[in-house]
Amino acid sequence: MLASSRLMADGSIHDAATGVERWGGRLRRRPRPCTGVAARPGVASLKTRAQGGTTATSSTQFLVDADSTVVPADRDAITSRLQAGRFFWLDIHGPGAEGLGLLRDVFGFHPIALEDSEHFGQRPKLDTYDDYVMLVVYGANRDDDNLVEVHCFLSEHYLVTVHHDDCPAFSDLRARITSHHLHTDNSAFVLYAVVDALVDSFFPLLSEFDDRIDTIEDRVFQAPDDAQLQEVFAIKRTLVSLRKVITPERDLFARIATGVLAIPGMTPDAERYYRDVYDHLIRISDLIDSYRDLTTGAMDVYLSTVSNRLNDVMKRLTIVATIFMPLTWITGFFGMNFGRLVLNITGWPAFLVFGLAGQALAVAIMLFLFKKEGWI
C-alpha cells in the first residue's frame, strides 16, 4: 500500500493524493461536489472559496417542513427545528465543507457516517447509531453510470438525505409533497416516500434498455456491424453495475420490511409500504436478469448472423473457384507445346470447338451439378 493510501472503515482503500478509491475490486474516483447551482425558493446554495479565487466546494440544499412547505434551508432554521422537535426533511446535494460541517456540528453525526458521506462508494446498508440510523440507497439518473447514491440519516425528528449526483426523483417528490401535503410528520413514511421515488426511478431506465435491445436485434438482421456489438456490450456492463446495487438493496429492504432491521418511526402500517418497496426491487432485479439474458441473446444473434453471412460469402467464392478448375485444366492441356497439338489443331473451327465451346460446356455441366445438389 502506498504512503498516501489508507484503509477506510468499509474495507475500501483510499488514495489521498489522487482521490481514487478501490472498493469491491473496482476503482472509483471520489465524486466532485457540484458547483454553480442556481438557488430556488427554499433552496440554499453554500459555497466556500479556496485561495486564488477558485471554487473549492459547493452544496445545494432544500428543507421541507412538517406541514409540507419548503422553507429556507439555513443553519438557524435547522437549529430551531431541532430544538423544537419539529420534524423536517433536509436534502443536501453535493455536500461541501459547509455541508459536512452542518452534519457534524448541528446534527452531531458519527465521524464514520460523515466519512462515508464525504467519499461515498458504499454498498446499500443500514447502520444504527444512538438515536438515528444511516441508510444507503441507490436510484437512477442520467450520468455516466446511471446511478445516484443517497445517504439517508433518519431519526424521530428529521430526515437528512445527502447525495453527490443529481437526483431527478427528488425534484418530483418535493413537488408532490408540497402540492398534495403528504404526512411529513412521520419519519418512517417520509423515508418510504424518498426510497420509493428512488426505486421507481429505475423503471424508465430499464424500459429504455428494453427498447434499445429490440432495436439492436432488428438492426442486426438487416445489417450487422461492430457498432451494434459495442452497444450490446455497453448495455450489458450497465446492467451488471445496476445488479451490483439492486441485489444488496433488495436484501436490505427484505430485512426492513420483515422487522429484522428497525428504523425510527416504524409501525405495522408503515411496514406494508416497505413491503411494497421490496416488491418493486424484486421486479427490478428480475427485469435486470431478463435484460441480461436478452443482451446475451442479441450477442448470439449478431455472431450467428455474421457467421452465416461469412459462410454464404465463402460458398460463393468456393463455387467460383470450383467452376474455374475444369477451365484451368482445359487451357492447361491445350496450352502444352506438343508438336501434334500445335501442328494439327489450327484454324477457327478448332479454336471455337476446343477453345470456347469446350469451356462453356464445362461451365454448364458444373452449374447443372451445383443446382442439382442444391448448392446454388
Contacts in CASP RR format, 6 or more apart in sequence:
PFRMAT RR
TARGET T0000
AUTHOR 0000-0000-0000
METHOD contacts of the structure
MODEL  1
MLASSRLMADGSIHDAATGVERWGGRLRRRPRPCTGVAARPGVASLKTRA
QGGTTATSSTQFLVDADSTVVPADRDAITSRLQAGRFFWLDIHGPGAEGL
GLLRDVFGFHPIALEDSEHFGQRPKLDTYDDYVMLVVYGANRDDDNLVEV
HCFLSEHYLVTVHHDDCPAFSDLRARITSHHLHTDNSAFVLYAVVDALVD
SFFPLLSEFDDRIDTIEDRVFQAPDDAQLQEVFAIKRTLVSLRKVITPER
DLFARIATGVLAIPGMTPDAERYYRDVYDHLIRISDLIDSYRDLTTGAMD
VYLSTVSNRLNDVMKRLTIVATIFMPLTWITGFFGMNFGRLVLNITGWPA
FLVFGLAGQALAVAIMLFLFKKEGWI
1 7 0 8 1.000
1 13 0 8 1.000
2 15 0 8 1.000
2 17 0 8 1.000
4 15 0 8 1.000
4 16 0 8 1.000
4 17 0 8 1.000
4 18 0 8 1.000
5 13 0 8 1.000
5 14 0 8 1.000
5 15 0 8 1.000
5 16 0 8 1.000
6 13 0 8 1.000
6 14 0 8 1.000
6 16 0 8 1.000
7 13 0 8 1.000
8 14 0 8 1.000
8 21 0 8 1.000
8 115 0 8 1.000
8 119 0 8 1.000
9 112 0 8 1.000
9 115 0 8 1.000
9 116 0 8 1.000
10 23 0 8 1.000
10 116 0 8 1.000
10 122 0 8 1.000
10 123 0 8 1.000
11 23 0 8 1.000
12 21 0 8 1.000
12 22 0 8 1.000
12 23 0 8 1.000
12 24 0 8 1.000
12 121 0 8 1.000
13 21 0 8 1.000
13 22 0 8 1.000
13 23 0 8 1.000
14 20 0 8 1.000
14 21 0 8 1.000
14 30 0 8 1.000
14 119 0 8 1.000
15 21 0 8 1.000
19 29 0 8 1.000
19 30 0 8 1.000
20 27 0 8 1.000
20 28 0 8 1.000
20 29 0 8 1.000
20 30 0 8 1.000
21 27 0 8 1.000
21 28 0 8 1.000
21 29 0 8 1.000
21 30 0 8 1.000
21 119 0 8 1.000
21 121 0 8 1.000
22 28 0 8 1.000
23 121 0 8 1.000
28 121 0 8 1.000
30 119 0 8 1.000
30 120 0 8 1.000
31 94 0 8 1.000
31 120 0 8 1.000
31 164 0 8 1.000
31 165 0 8 1.000
32 164 0 8 1.000
33 57 0 8 1.000
33 58 0 8 1.000
33 59 0 8 1.000
33 94 0 8 1.000
33 95 0 8 1.000
33 96 0 8 1.000
33 164 0 8 1.000
34 58 0 8 1.000
34 59 0 8 1.000
34 60 0 8 1.000
34 93 0 8 1.000
34 94 0 8 1.000
34 164 0 8 1.000
34 166 0 8 1.000
35 47 0 8 1.000
35 55 0 8 1.000
35 58 0 8 1.000
36 45 0 8 1.000
36 47 0 8 1.000
36 55 0 8 1.000
36 58 0 8 1.000
37 45 0 8 1.000
37 58 0 8 1.000
37 60 0 8 1.000
37 93 0 8 1.000
38 45 0 8 1.000
39 45 0 8 1.000
39 60 0 8 1.000
40 62 0 8 1.000
41 70 0 8 1.000
42 62 0 8 1.000
42 63 0 8 1.000
42 70 0 8 1.000
42 71 0 8 1.000
42 72 0 8 1.000
42 73 0 8 1.000
43 60 0 8 1.000
43 61 0 8 1.000
43 62 0 8 1.000
43 70 0 8 1.000
43 73 0 8 1.000
44 60 0 8 1.000
44 61 0 8 1.000
44 62 0 8 1.000
44 72 0 8 1.000
44 73 0 8 1.000
44 74 0 8 1.000
45 58 0 8 1.000
45 59 0 8 1.000
45 60 0 8 1.000
46 58 0 8 1.000
46 59 0 8 1.000
46 60 0 8 1.000
46 61 0 8 1.000
46 96 0 8 1.000
46 98 0 8 1.000
46 99 0 8 1.000
47 55 0 8 1.000
47 57 0 8 1.000
47 58 0 8 1.000
47 98 0 8 1.000
48 55 0 8 1.000
48 56 0 8 1.000
48 57 0 8 1.000
48 58 0 8 1.000
48 96 0 8 1.000
48 97 0 8 1.000
48 98 0 8 1.000
49 55 0 8 1.000
49 56 0 8 1.000
50 56 0 8 1.000
56 97 0 8 1.000
57 96 0 8 1.000
57 97 0 8 1.000
57 98 0 8 1.000
58 94 0 8 1.000
58 96 0 8 1.000
59 92 0 8 1.000
59 93 0 8 1.000
59 94 0 8 1.000
59 95 0 8 1.000
59 96 0 8 1.000
59 98 0 8 1.000
59 99 0 8 1.000
60 92 0 8 1.000
60 93 0 8 1.000
60 94 0 8 1.000
61 73 0 8 1.000
61 90 0 8 1.000
61 91 0 8 1.000
61 92 0 8 1.000
61 93 0 8 1.000
61 99 0 8 1.000
62 70 0 8 1.000
62 73 0 8 1.000
62 90 0 8 1.000
62 91 0 8 1.000
62 174 0 8 1.000
63 70 0 8 1.000
63 71 0 8 1.000
63 72 0 8 1.000
63 73 0 8 1.000
63 77 0 8 1.000
63 78 0 8 1.000
63 88 0 8 1.000
63 89 0 8 1.000
63 90 0 8 1.000
63 91 0 8 1.000
64 70 0 8 1.000
64 71 0 8 1.000
64 88 0 8 1.000
64 89 0 8 1.000
64 174 0 8 1.000
64 177 0 8 1.000
64 178 0 8 1.000
64 184 0 8 1.000
65 71 0 8 1.000
65 81 0 8 1.000
65 86 0 8 1.000
65 88 0 8 1.000
65 184 0 8 1.000
66 86 0 8 1.000
66 87 0 8 1.000
66 88 0 8 1.000
66 184 0 8 1.000
66 185 0 8 1.000
67 181 0 8 1.000
67 184 0 8 1.000
68 177 0 8 1.000
68 178 0 8 1.000
68 180 0 8 1.000
68 181 0 8 1.000
68 182 0 8 1.000
68 184 0 8 1.000
69 178 0 8 1.000
70 174 0 8 1.000
70 178 0 8 1.000
71 77 0 8 1.000
73 90 0 8 1.000
75 102 0 8 1.000
75 106 0 8 1.000
78 88 0 8 1.000
78 90 0 8 1.000
78 102 0 8 1.000
78 106 0 8 1.000
79 106 0 8 1.000
81 88 0 8 1.000
81 157 0 8 1.000
81 158 0 8 1.000
82 106 0 8 1.000
82 107 0 8 1.000
82 157 0 8 1.000
82 158 0 8 1.000
85 157 0 8 1.000
86 157 0 8 1.000
87 156 0 8 1.000
87 157 0 8 1.000
87 158 0 8 1.000
87 159 0 8 1.000
87 184 0 8 1.000
87 185 0 8 1.000
87 186 0 8 1.000
87 187 0 8 1.000
87 190 0 8 1.000
88 157 0 8 1.000
88 158 0 8 1.000
88 159 0 8 1.000
88 184 0 8 1.000
89 158 0 8 1.000
89 159 0 8 1.000
89 160 0 8 1.000
89 161 0 8 1.000
89 184 0 8 1.000
89 190 0 8 1.000
89 194 0 8 1.000
90 158 0 8 1.000
90 159 0 8 1.000
90 160 0 8 1.000
90 161 0 8 1.000
91 160 0 8 1.000
91 161 0 8 1.000
91 162 0 8 1.000
91 163 0 8 1.000
91 170 0 8 1.000
91 174 0 8 1.000
92 99 0 8 1.000
92 102 0 8 1.000
92 103 0 8 1.000
92 160 0 8 1.000
92 161 0 8 1.000
92 162 0 8 1.000
92 163 0 8 1.000
93 163 0 8 1.000
93 164 0 8 1.000
93 166 0 8 1.000
93 167 0 8 1.000
94 162 0 8 1.000
94 163 0 8 1.000
94 164 0 8 1.000
95 103 0 8 1.000
95 117 0 8 1.000
95 118 0 8 1.000
95 162 0 8 1.000
95 164 0 8 1.000
100 114 0 8 1.000
100 117 0 8 1.000
100 118 0 8 1.000
103 109 0 8 1.000
103 114 0 8 1.000
103 117 0 8 1.000
103 153 0 8 1.000
103 160 0 8 1.000
103 162 0 8 1.000
104 111 0 8 1.000
104 114 0 8 1.000
107 153 0 8 1.000
107 158 0 8 1.000
107 160 0 8 1.000
109 117 0 8 1.000
109 129 0 8 1.000
109 132 0 8 1.000
109 134 0 8 1.000
109 153 0 8 1.000
110 129 0 8 1.000
112 127 0 8 1.000
113 127 0 8 1.000
113 129 0 8 1.000
113 134 0 8 1.000
113 151 0 8 1.000
113 153 0 8 1.000
116 122 0 8 1.000
116 134 0 8 1.000
116 136 0 8 1.000
116 151 0 8 1.000
117 151 0 8 1.000
117 162 0 8 1.000
120 149 0 8 1.000
120 151 0 8 1.000
120 164 0 8 1.000
121 149 0 8 1.000
122 136 0 8 1.000
122 149 0 8 1.000
122 151 0 8 1.000
123 136 0 8 1.000
123 245 0 8 1.000
123 248 0 8 1.000
124 136 0 8 1.000
124 137 0 8 1.000
124 138 0 8 1.000
124 245 0 8 1.000
124 248 0 8 1.000
124 249 0 8 1.000
124 252 0 8 1.000
125 135 0 8 1.000
125 136 0 8 1.000
125 248 0 8 1.000
125 252 0 8 1.000
126 133 0 8 1.000
126 134 0 8 1.000
126 135 0 8 1.000
126 136 0 8 1.000
126 252 0 8 1.000
126 255 0 8 1.000
126 256 0 8 1.000
126 261 0 8 1.000
126 263 0 8 1.000
127 133 0 8 1.000
127 134 0 8 1.000
128 262 0 8 1.000
131 155 0 8 1.000
131 156 0 8 1.000
131 264 0 8 1.000
132 153 0 8 1.000
132 154 0 8 1.000
132 155 0 8 1.000
132 264 0 8 1.000
133 153 0 8 1.000
133 154 0 8 1.000
133 155 0 8 1.000
133 263 0 8 1.000
133 264 0 8 1.000
134 151 0 8 1.000
134 152 0 8 1.000
134 153 0 8 1.000
135 151 0 8 1.000
135 152 0 8 1.000
135 154 0 8 1.000
135 191 0 8 1.000
135 195 0 8 1.000
135 263 0 8 1.000
136 149 0 8 1.000
136 150 0 8 1.000
136 151 0 8 1.000
136 152 0 8 1.000
137 149 0 8 1.000
137 150 0 8 1.000
137 152 0 8 1.000
137 195 0 8 1.000
137 198 0 8 1.000
137 199 0 8 1.000
137 249 0 8 1.000
138 147 0 8 1.000
138 148 0 8 1.000
138 149 0 8 1.000
138 150 0 8 1.000
138 198 0 8 1.000
138 245 0 8 1.000
138 246 0 8 1.000
138 249 0 8 1.000
139 147 0 8 1.000
139 148 0 8 1.000
139 149 0 8 1.000
139 150 0 8 1.000
139 167 0 8 1.000
139 169 0 8 1.000
139 198 0 8 1.000
139 199 0 8 1.000
139 201 0 8 1.000
139 202 0 8 1.000
140 146 0 8 1.000
140 147 0 8 1.000
140 148 0 8 1.000
140 169 0 8 1.000
140 198 0 8 1.000
140 201 0 8 1.000
140 202 0 8 1.000
140 204 0 8 1.000
140 205 0 8 1.000
141 147 0 8 1.000
141 148 0 8 1.000
141 165 0 8 1.000
141 166 0 8 1.000
141 167 0 8 1.000
141 168 0 8 1.000
141 201 0 8 1.000
142 166 0 8 1.000
142 168 0 8 1.000
143 165 0 8 1.000
143 166 0 8 1.000
145 238 0 8 1.000
145 241 0 8 1.000
146 205 0 8 1.000
146 238 0 8 1.000
146 241 0 8 1.000
146 242 0 8 1.000
147 165 0 8 1.000
147 241 0 8 1.000
147 242 0 8 1.000
147 245 0 8 1.000
148 163 0 8 1.000
148 165 0 8 1.000
148 166 0 8 1.000
148 167 0 8 1.000
148 198 0 8 1.000
149 163 0 8 1.000
149 164 0 8 1.000
149 165 0 8 1.000
150 161 0 8 1.000
150 162 0 8 1.000
150 163 0 8 1.000
150 167 0 8 1.000
150 194 0 8 1.000
150 198 0 8 1.000
151 161 0 8 1.000
151 162 0 8 1.000
151 163 0 8 1.000
152 159 0 8 1.000
152 160 0 8 1.000
152 161 0 8 1.000
152 162 0 8 1.000
152 191 0 8 1.000
152 194 0 8 1.000
152 195 0 8 1.000
153 159 0 8 1.000
153 160 0 8 1.000
153 161 0 8 1.000
153 162 0 8 1.000
154 160 0 8 1.000
154 187 0 8 1.000
154 188 0 8 1.000
154 191 0 8 1.000
154 263 0 8 1.000
154 264 0 8 1.000
155 187 0 8 1.000
155 264 0 8 1.000
156 187 0 8 1.000
156 264 0 8 1.000
156 265 0 8 1.000
157 187 0 8 1.000
158 187 0 8 1.000
159 187 0 8 1.000
159 190 0 8 1.000
159 191 0 8 1.000
159 194 0 8 1.000
161 170 0 8 1.000
161 194 0 8 1.000
167 198 0 8 1.000
168 201 0 8 1.000
169 197 0 8 1.000
169 198 0 8 1.000
169 200 0 8 1.000
169 201 0 8 1.000
170 194 0 8 1.000
170 197 0 8 1.000
172 197 0 8 1.000
173 193 0 8 1.000
173 194 0 8 1.000
173 197 0 8 1.000
176 182 0 8 1.000
177 184 0 8 1.000
177 193 0 8 1.000
182 189 0 8 1.000
182 190 0 8 1.000
182 193 0 8 1.000
183 189 0 8 1.000
183 190 0 8 1.000
184 190 0 8 1.000
186 265 0 8 1.000
186 270 0 8 1.000
187 263 0 8 1.000
187 264 0 8 1.000
187 265 0 8 1.000
188 263 0 8 1.000
188 264 0 8 1.000
188 265 0 8 1.000
188 266 0 8 1.000
188 267 0 8 1.000
188 270 0 8 1.000
189 270 0 8 1.000
189 273 0 8 1.000
191 263 0 8 1.000
192 270 0 8 1.000
192 273 0 8 1.000
192 274 0 8 1.000
192 277 0 8 1.000
195 253 0 8 1.000
195 274 0 8 1.000
195 277 0 8 1.000
196 273 0 8 1.000
196 276 0 8 1.000
196 277 0 8 1.000
196 280 0 8 1.000
199 249 0 8 1.000
199 277 0 8 1.000
199 280 0 8 1.000
199 281 0 8 1.000
199 284 0 8 1.000
200 280 0 8 1.000
202 242 0 8 1.000
202 246 0 8 1.000
202 284 0 8 1.000
203 284 0 8 1.000
206 284 0 8 1.000
206 287 0 8 1.000
206 288 0 8 1.000
206 291 0 8 1.000
209 235 0 8 1.000
209 238 0 8 1.000
209 239 0 8 1.000
209 291 0 8 1.000
210 291 0 8 1.000
210 294 0 8 1.000
212 231 0 8 1.000
212 235 0 8 1.000
213 232 0 8 1.000
213 235 0 8 1.000
213 291 0 8 1.000
213 294 0 8 1.000
213 295 0 8 1.000
213 298 0 8 1.000
216 228 0 8 1.000
216 231 0 8 1.000
216 232 0 8 1.000
216 298 0 8 1.000
217 298 0 8 1.000
217 301 0 8 1.000
219 228 0 8 1.000
220 228 0 8 1.000
220 298 0 8 1.000
220 301 0 8 1.000
220 302 0 8 1.000
220 305 0 8 1.000
221 301 0 8 1.000
221 305 0 8 1.000
224 302 0 8 1.000
224 305 0 8 1.000
224 306 0 8 1.000
224 309 0 8 1.000
228 302 0 8 1.000
229 299 0 8 1.000
229 302 0 8 1.000
232 295 0 8 1.000
232 298 0 8 1.000
232 299 0 8 1.000
232 302 0 8 1.000
233 299 0 8 1.000
235 291 0 8 1.000
235 295 0 8 1.000
236 292 0 8 1.000
236 295 0 8 1.000
236 296 0 8 1.000
236 299 0 8 1.000
239 288 0 8 1.000
239 291 0 8 1.000
239 292 0 8 1.000
239 295 0 8 1.000
240 292 0 8 1.000
242 288 0 8 1.000
243 285 0 8 1.000
243 288 0 8 1.000
243 289 0 8 1.000
243 292 0 8 1.000
246 281 0 8 1.000
246 284 0 8 1.000
246 285 0 8 1.000
246 288 0 8 1.000
247 285 0 8 1.000
249 281 0 8 1.000
250 278 0 8 1.000
250 281 0 8 1.000
250 282 0 8 1.000
250 284 0 8 1.000
250 285 0 8 1.000
252 261 0 8 1.000
253 274 0 8 1.000
253 277 0 8 1.000
253 278 0 8 1.000
253 281 0 8 1.000
254 278 0 8 1.000
255 261 0 8 1.000
256 263 0 8 1.000
256 274 0 8 1.000
256 278 0 8 1.000
257 271 0 8 1.000
257 274 0 8 1.000
257 275 0 8 1.000
257 277 0 8 1.000
257 278 0 8 1.000
258 271 0 8 1.000
259 266 0 8 1.000
259 271 0 8 1.000
266 274 0 8 1.000
315 375 0 8 1.000
319 370 0 8 1.000
319 375 0 8 1.000
319 376 0 8 1.000
322 366 0 8 1.000
322 370 0 8 1.000
323 363 0 8 1.000
323 366 0 8 1.000
323 367 0 8 1.000
326 359 0 8 1.000
326 362 0 8 1.000
326 363 0 8 1.000
326 365 0 8 1.000
326 366 0 8 1.000
327 359 0 8 1.000
327 362 0 8 1.000
327 363 0 8 1.000
330 354 0 8 1.000
330 355 0 8 1.000
330 358 0 8 1.000
330 359 0 8 1.000
330 362 0 8 1.000
331 359 0 8 1.000
334 341 0 8 1.000
334 345 0 8 1.000
334 354 0 8 1.000
334 355 0 8 1.000
335 341 0 8 1.000
345 354 0 8 1.000
367 376 0 8 1.000
370 376 0 8 1.000
END
